[in-house]
Amino acid sequence: MPAAQSPKGFVESYFADLPIMVDISRCESRFHQYDSDGSVYRGEINNLDVGIMQINEHYHSATAKKLGLDLYTIQGNVAYARYLYENQGTAPWSSSQACWGPAAKAAKVKSNPAAIVALAN
């Protein structure tokens, strides 16, 4: 990640072709890869969920290692998230779907009339 780029900017750039993944990152980690003490950001509900995309260590660390990806870096975390998405879609993040899914998008549009105009164009 370039030094001048924020974690949010990195995710937006990396997933420019998959905006749903940007929404998922916002909902899962609020764009945090690391805590303020420098340790990897862990899930509030499940501390085995790590990083900006909240990849679960128990289920995914072995596969990530086989792929040569380090879940504890932002680059490895988003790369593994892309791998998951390409193989399973958004299912691995279904627990946060209320935040990023169709109902969340509909509520966002309903509360922002300008978004309706943007969607129409």
C-alpha positions in Angstrom: 0.0 0.0 0.0 1.5 3.4 -0.9 2.4 5.4 2.2 0.1 8.3 1.2 -2.9 6.0 0.6 -5.4 5.4 3.4 -6.7 1.8 4.0 -10.1 2.9 2.7 -8.4 4.3 -0.5 -6.5 1.0 -0.9 -9.7 -1.0 -0.7 -11.5 1.3 -3.1 -8.7 1.0 -5.6 -8.2 -2.8 -5.2 -11.9 -3.5 -5.5 -12.7 -0.8 -8.1 -14.3 -3.6 -10.2 -16.2 -5.0 -7.2 -17.8 -2.1 -5.3 -19.8 -4.6 -3.1 -16.4 -5.6 -1.6 -15.8 -2.0 -0.6 -19.2 -1.9 1.1 -18.4 -5.2 2.9 -15.1 -3.9 4.1 -16.8 -0.7 5.5 -19.3 -2.9 7.3 -16.9 -5.5 8.6 -14.0 -3.4 9.8 -14.8 0.2 9.1 -11.7 0.0 6.9 -9.3 -1.0 9.7 -6.5 -3.5 9.1 -4.7 -2.6 12.3 -5.7 -1.5 15.8 -4.2 1.7 17.3 -1.5 -0.4 19.0 -0.3 -1.8 15.6 -1.8 -5.3 16.1 -4.1 -6.8 13.4 -7.7 -5.6 13.7 -9.9 -8.4 15.1 -13.6 -8.9 15.0 -15.8 -7.5 17.8 -18.0 -10.6 17.8 -15.5 -13.2 16.8 -11.8 -12.5 17.5 -10.7 -15.0 14.9 -11.9 -12.6 12.2 -8.9 -10.6 11.1 -8.1 -7.6 9.1 -9.8 -5.2 6.8 -12.0 -7.9 5.3 -12.5 -9.8 8.6 -11.2 -13.2 7.3 -11.7 -16.0 9.8 -8.4 -17.5 10.8 -9.9 -20.9 11.8 -11.5 -21.5 8.4 -9.1 -19.7 6.1 -5.5 -19.4 7.4 -4.3 -22.8 6.0 -5.7 -22.0 2.5 -4.3 -18.5 2.6 -0.9 -19.9 3.4 -1.1 -22.4 0.6 -1.8 -19.4 -1.7 1.1 -17.5 -0.4 -1.1 -14.8 1.2 -0.6 -13.3 4.6 -4.0 -12.4 6.2 -2.2 -10.0 8.6 -1.2 -7.6 5.9 -3.7 -5.5 4.0 -2.5 -6.8 0.7 -2.9 -10.4 1.7 -6.2 -9.8 3.4 -7.8 -8.2 0.4 -6.2 -10.7 -2.0 -7.7 -13.6 0.0 -11.0 -11.8 0.1 -11.0 -11.6 -3.7 -10.2 -15.3 -3.8 -13.2 -16.0 -1.5 -15.5 -13.8 -3.6 -14.4 -15.5 -6.8 -15.2 -18.9 -5.3 -18.1 -18.2 -2.9 -19.5 -14.8 -3.8 -20.5 -12.7 -0.8 -21.6 -15.7 1.3 -18.5 -15.6 3.7 -19.7 -12.1 4.8 -23.4 -13.0 5.1 -23.5 -12.2 8.8 -23.0 -8.5 8.0 -25.4 -8.4 5.0 -27.9 -6.2 6.8 -25.2 -3.5 6.5 -24.2 -3.9 2.9 -26.9 -6.0 1.2 -29.9 -5.0 -0.9 -32.0 -3.9 2.1 -29.2 -1.6 3.2 -28.8 -0.1 -0.3 -32.6 0.4 -0.6 -32.7 2.2 2.8 -29.8 4.4 1.7 -31.5 5.4 -1.5 -34.8 6.0 0.3 -33.1 8.4 2.8 -31.2 10.2 0.0 -33.3 11.4 -2.9 -30.2 12.5 -4.8 -29.2 8.9 -4.9 -32.3 8.0 -6.9 -31.3 10.5 -9.6 -27.8 9.1 -9.6 -29.1 5.6 -10.0 -31.4 6.7 -12.9 -28.4 8.0 -14.9 
